[in-house]
Amino acid sequence: MSKVCVLSQRVPYPPNKGEKLRTYHQIEFLNRLGYEVEVFSLIETAEDKKNAEALAKHLGNSVNSYQLGSKFTRYASALLQGLPISVGAFYSKALQHVIDEKLKEGKDALLLTASSLSYYIFSSPYYNNTHCRLFMDFMDVDSDKWAQYADSSSFLMRYVYQRESKGIKKLEAKTNQRFDECFLIAREEAQLFNSSVDSSKAITVLGNGLDFDAFYPAKTQPCAATISTGPHFLFTGVMDYKPNVDAVLWFVKNCWPLIREKAPNAKFTVGGMNPVEEIKALSDRDGIDVTGFVDDILPYFHQAHAFVAPFRLARGVQNKVLQAAACKLPIITTSMGAEGISFANADSMWIVDDVDSFVAACVESIENFELSQHKAQRSYQALVSEYSWEQQLSPLKVAMARI
């Protein structure tokens, strides 16, 4: 059986955030199918190196790591060459030499896990004549994400993000045209890609699943009396990631004071690593706790009565919303936070976009226990029936069967 070489911007271990989680489970899935999987990742720190070693030990795969140079050098090089900064941010000459050899040999399948990584393929002298099968997991439409950032930024950063969006869009289109198959995380992402980036070839939807051994309902479910006396809202995520930061700041500024007027004992926990200073400062506000890194996020899900996902900037499927559903938490989300989730509807969660509606939904989750539990149960049942990794990754099995 053929070897599959997986290229990732970062070591996909530990699987504790979006792209790492997705790539980790893809590797694990390909292992179960019997493929020989070799991993190639970029690293910046000693901790990254340790994570690469831990991944190799945990899954038994060959994991190759390549040290990146200074950020200034990488970013400056990209700018001078007219390339997207994302390309320069994850470019290594050492890895380029390895990819060149792979393409020259033409024996293996290559699965790339970010649009910027396709530069390794297109810049190789062996690209045009290779017999390697090429697959791209875009995950999300990155060019649209950068465009969203531009729309919400000041003049200087707006220019930077617009430049990035245009450069990545060209790379996305070329990749879709030249690679054997490309994947996106949800149908909505595929529709957006075909309408705004490239329509020359259909995109395959490759969803995210959930590890039900890691996220599950609390043994003791909350009761109406407990919630009414101590309502507890939760948000989780990497807290230096712009969409997460924006979501929490918007919620605290616009919604939290109004919620506290209705429920003075309400608490809000922001759980996740690397909180920026603006997020850390929220812990000075009444009822708000900012955890920073925690070894295990599950207890925070079990302590909460509801999960909020107030996204205004986002692309793809929010794993945190799936995790909340697995823990049987009622979910209050914006349309953007619900994007790509098949069971997202008014019967399974509150989907609201303006301040007044978001506040009203949060208050209703406190005051209407039966409705909250109904929505949580509907989400949980749909998740369990549709969102195992085995089910969501089945298109990858079909694609790899062609190599």
C-alpha positions in Angstrom: 0.0 0.0 0.0 1.2 3.5 -0.9 2.9 5.9 1.5 1.0 9.1 2.4 3.2 12.1 3.3 1.3 14.6 5.5 2.6 18.2 5.5 1.4 20.5 8.3 2.3 24.0 9.2 2.6 23.0 12.9 3.1 19.7 14.6 -0.4 18.2 15.0 0.1 17.3 18.6 -1.2 17.6 21.2 -4.6 17.8 19.4 -5.8 20.7 21.4 -6.9 23.2 18.8 -8.6 23.5 15.4 -6.0 22.6 12.7 -4.0 20.3 15.0 -7.0 18.3 16.0 -8.2 17.8 12.4 -4.8 16.8 11.1 -4.1 14.5 14.0 -7.4 12.6 13.5 -6.7 12.3 9.7 -3.3 10.7 10.5 -4.9 8.4 13.0 -7.6 7.5 10.4 -5.1 6.8 7.7 -3.1 4.6 10.1 -6.2 2.5 10.8 -6.8 2.1 7.1 -3.4 0.6 6.8 -1.4 3.3 5.0 2.2 4.1 5.9 2.0 7.7 7.0 5.0 10.0 7.3 4.5 13.4 8.8 6.5 16.6 7.9 5.9 19.7 10.1 7.5 23.1 10.7 8.7 24.0 14.2 9.8 27.2 16.0 10.4 26.2 19.6 11.9 23.4 21.7 8.4 22.6 22.8 7.4 22.1 19.2 10.3 19.6 18.8 9.1 17.7 21.9 5.6 17.6 20.5 6.9 16.1 17.3 8.7 13.4 19.3 5.6 12.8 21.4 3.4 12.4 18.2 5.8 9.8 16.8 5.7 7.9 20.1 2.0 8.2 20.5 0.9 7.1 16.9 4.0 5.2 15.8 4.5 7.3 12.7 7.7 8.8 11.3 7.5 12.5 12.2 10.0 14.9 10.6 10.4 18.4 11.9 12.0 21.4 10.2 13.3 24.4 12.2 12.0 27.8 10.9 14.2 30.8 10.8 13.5 34.2 12.4 10.0 35.7 11.8 11.6 38.9 10.5 13.6 37.0 7.8 10.7 34.8 6.8 8.2 37.7 6.5 10.7 40.0 4.8 11.5 37.3 2.3 7.9 36.8 1.4 7.3 40.5 1.0 10.4 41.0 -1.2 9.3 38.1 -3.4 5.7 39.3 -3.7 4.4 36.2 -1.8 1.7 36.0 0.8 3.1 36.4 4.3 1.5 33.0 5.2 3.8 31.4 2.6 7.0 32.9 4.1 5.8 32.2 7.7 5.9 28.5 7.0 8.7 28.1 4.5 11.8 26.1 5.1 14.5 25.4 2.5 15.3 22.1 4.2 11.7 20.9 3.8 11.7 22.2 0.2 14.6 19.9 -0.6 12.7 16.9 0.9 9.5 17.8 -1.1 11.6 18.1 -4.3 12.9 14.6 -3.8 9.4 13.2 -3.1 8.1 14.8 -6.3 11.2 13.6 -8.3 10.7 10.0 -7.1 6.9 10.3 -7.8 6.0 7.3 -5.6 4.1 8.8 -2.7 0.8 10.6 -2.1 1.2 14.1 -0.6 -1.6 15.5 1.7 -1.0 19.2 2.5 -3.0 20.8 5.3 -3.0 24.5 4.5 -3.2 26.5 1.3 0.1 28.3 1.9 1.9 24.9 1.8 1.1 24.4 -1.8 4.0 26.8 -2.6 6.3 23.9 -1.8 4.8 22.0 -4.7 4.6 24.9 -7.2 8.1 26.1 -6.6 9.7 22.7 -7.1 11.5 22.0 -10.4 9.9 18.5 -10.4 6.3 19.6 -10.0 5.3 19.5 -13.7 6.5 15.9 -14.3 5.7 14.3 -10.9 3.6 11.1 -10.6 2.8 11.9 -7.0 -0.9 12.2 -6.2 -1.5 15.6 -4.6 -4.2 16.3 -2.1 -5.0 19.6 -0.3 -7.0 20.0 2.9 -7.8 23.7 2.8 -9.9 23.2 6.0 -11.4 26.7 5.6 -11.4 29.4 2.8 -8.4 31.3 4.1 -8.7 34.1 1.6 -12.1 35.0 3.0 -10.9 34.9 6.5 -8.2 37.4 5.7 -10.8 39.5 3.9 -12.9 39.5 7.1 -9.9 40.6 9.1 -9.4 43.5 6.6 -13.0 44.6 7.0 -12.6 44.9 10.8 -9.1 46.5 11.0 -7.5 49.9 10.9 -6.0 51.4 7.8 -2.5 49.8 8.0 -3.6 46.3 8.9 -6.5 46.5 6.4 -3.9 46.8 3.7 -1.8 43.9 5.1 -4.9 41.7 5.3 -6.2 42.7 1.9 -2.8 41.9 0.4 -2.8 38.5 2.1 -6.4 37.7 1.0 -5.6 38.4 -2.7 -2.4 36.4 -2.6 -3.9 33.4 -0.9 -6.9 33.5 -3.2 -4.6 33.1 -6.2 -2.8 30.2 -4.5 -6.2 28.6 -3.6 -7.4 28.8 -7.1 -4.2 27.4 -8.6 -4.2 24.5 -6.1 -7.8 23.6 -6.9 -6.9 23.5 -10.6 -3.7 21.5 -10.3 -4.1 19.1 -7.4 -5.9 15.8 -7.7 -8.4 16.6 -5.0 -9.1 19.3 -2.5 -11.1 19.3 0.7 -13.0 21.8 2.8 -14.6 21.4 6.2 -18.2 22.1 5.3 -20.7 22.5 2.4 -21.0 26.2 3.0 -17.2 26.6 2.7 -17.2 24.6 -0.6 -20.0 26.8 -1.9 -18.1 30.0 -0.9 -14.9 28.7 -2.5 -16.6 27.8 -5.8 -18.4 31.1 -6.0 -15.6 33.4 -4.9 -12.3 31.6 -5.6 -12.5 29.0 -8.3 -15.2 27.0 -9.9 -13.2 24.9 -12.3 -13.5 21.8 -10.1 -15.8 20.7 -7.3 -14.4 20.6 -3.8 -14.9 17.6 -1.6 -16.4 18.2 1.8 -14.3 16.6 4.6 -15.9 17.3 7.9 -14.7 17.3 11.5 -15.7 14.7 13.9 -15.6 14.5 17.7 -13.8 12.2 20.1 -16.7 11.0 22.4 -14.2 9.6 24.8 -12.8 13.1 25.4 -16.1 15.1 25.5 -19.3 13.7 27.1 -22.1 14.8 29.4 -21.6 15.4 33.1 -22.8 12.5 35.2 -24.9 14.9 37.3 -27.0 17.1 35.0 -28.0 20.6 36.3 -31.5 21.3 37.6 -33.6 24.4 37.2 -33.0 25.6 40.7 -29.2 25.3 40.4 -29.2 27.3 37.1 -31.5 30.1 38.4 -29.3 30.7 41.5 -25.9 30.4 39.8 -26.1 30.5 35.9 -22.7 29.9 34.4 -21.8 30.6 30.8 -18.7 29.2 29.0 -16.5 30.1 26.0 -13.4 28.0 25.2 -10.6 28.5 22.6 -7.1 29.6 22.0 -7.3 33.1 23.3 -4.7 34.9 21.1 -6.6 33.8 18.0 -8.3 36.9 16.5 -11.9 35.5 16.0 -11.9 34.1 19.5 -10.7 37.4 21.0 -13.2 39.4 19.0 -16.1 37.1 20.0 -15.3 37.3 23.7 -14.7 41.1 23.7 -17.9 41.7 21.8 -19.9 39.5 24.2 -18.5 41.1 27.4 -18.8 44.7 26.1 -22.3 44.5 24.6 -24.1 41.5 26.3 -22.6 40.8 29.7 -23.8 44.0 31.5 -27.3 43.4 30.3 -27.2 39.7 31.3 -26.0 40.6 34.8 -28.9 43.1 35.2 -31.2 40.1 34.7 -29.1 37.6 36.5 -26.7 39.3 39.0 -25.2 36.0 40.1 -24.3 35.0 36.5 -20.7 33.8 35.8 -18.8 33.7 32.6 -15.7 31.6 32.1 -13.2 32.1 29.3 -11.3 28.9 29.1 -8.2 28.5 26.9 -4.5 29.0 26.4 -2.5 32.2 25.6 -5.0 34.9 26.5 -3.9 38.3 25.2 -3.8 41.2 27.7 -7.3 42.5 26.7 -8.7 39.1 27.6 -6.7 38.8 30.8 -8.1 42.1 31.9 -11.6 40.8 31.8 -11.0 38.8 35.0 -11.3 42.2 36.8 -14.9 42.4 35.8 -17.6 41.0 38.1 -18.5 37.4 37.4 -15.8 36.8 34.8 -13.0 34.2 35.1 -10.2 33.9 32.6 -8.4 30.5 33.1 -5.4 30.6 30.7 -4.0 27.2 29.9 -5.6 24.2 31.6 -4.6 20.6 31.5 -8.2 19.4 31.0 -11.0 21.6 29.7 -13.8 19.0 30.2 -14.5 20.0 33.9 -15.3 23.5 32.7 -17.9 22.2 30.3 -19.4 20.1 33.1 -19.5 23.1 35.4 -21.3 25.4 32.9 -25.0 25.6 32.3 -24.7 27.0 28.7 -22.1 27.6 26.0 -21.8 30.9 24.1 -20.3 31.2 20.6 -20.7 34.9 19.7 -18.5 34.8 16.6 -18.4 37.8 14.2 -15.2 36.7 12.4 -14.9 33.0 11.6 -14.6 30.4 8.9 -15.5 26.7 8.9 -16.8 24.6 11.7 -16.3 25.6 15.3 -15.0 22.5 17.1 -15.9 24.1 20.4 -19.6 24.1 19.5 -19.4 20.4 18.7 -17.7 19.9 22.1 -20.5 21.8 23.9 -23.1 19.7 22.1 -21.3 16.5 23.2 -21.4 17.7 26.8 -25.2 18.4 26.5 -24.8 22.1 27.0 -27.4 24.5 25.6 -25.7 26.6 22.9 -26.2 30.3 22.2 -24.4 31.2 19.0 -24.3 33.6 16.1 -25.0 32.4 12.6 -21.2 32.4 12.0 -20.6 30.2 15.0 -23.2 27.7 13.7 -21.9 27.6 10.1 -21.2 24.2 8.7 -22.9 22.3 11.5 -25.6 20.0 10.0 -27.9 20.1 13.1 -27.7 23.8 13.7 -31.3 25.1 13.7 -33.7 26.8 16.0 -34.8 23.5 17.6 -31.3 22.5 18.6 -29.7 25.9 19.7 -30.2 29.6 19.8 -28.9 31.2 16.7 -29.0 35.0 17.1 -26.8 37.8 15.7 -27.7 41.1 17.3 -27.0 42.2 20.9 -30.6 42.3 22.1 -31.4 38.8 20.7 -28.2 37.3 22.1 -28.9 38.7 25.6 -32.5 37.5 25.4 -31.3 34.0 24.4 -28.9 33.9 27.3 -31.5 35.0 29.8 -34.0 32.4 28.3 -31.4 29.7 28.8 -31.5 30.6 32.5 -35.2 31.0 33.0 -36.6 28.3 30.7 -35.0 25.1 31.9 -37.2 22.8 29.8 -36.4 24.6 26.6 -32.7 24.7 27.4 -32.6 20.9 28.0 -34.7 20.2 24.9 -32.2 22.1 22.7 -29.2 20.5 24.4 -30.7 17.0 23.9 -31.5 17.6 20.2 -27.9 18.8 19.6 -26.5 15.9 21.5 -28.6 13.2 19.6 -27.7 14.7 16.2 -24.0 14.9 17.1 -23.8 11.3 18.3 -25.5 10.0 15.1 -23.5 12.0 12.6 -20.2 13.2 14.0 -17.8 10.4 14.7 -14.5 10.9 13.0 -15.0 7.6 11.1 -18.1 9.0 9.5 -16.8 12.5 8.8 -13.5 11.3 7.3 -15.1 8.7 4.9 -14.4 11.0 1.9 -10.7 10.8 2.7 -10.9 7.0 2.5 -12.5 7.2 -0.9 -9.9 9.7 -2.1 -6.9 7.7 -0.9 -8.3 4.5 -2.5 -7.5 6.1 -5.9 -3.7 6.3 -5.2 
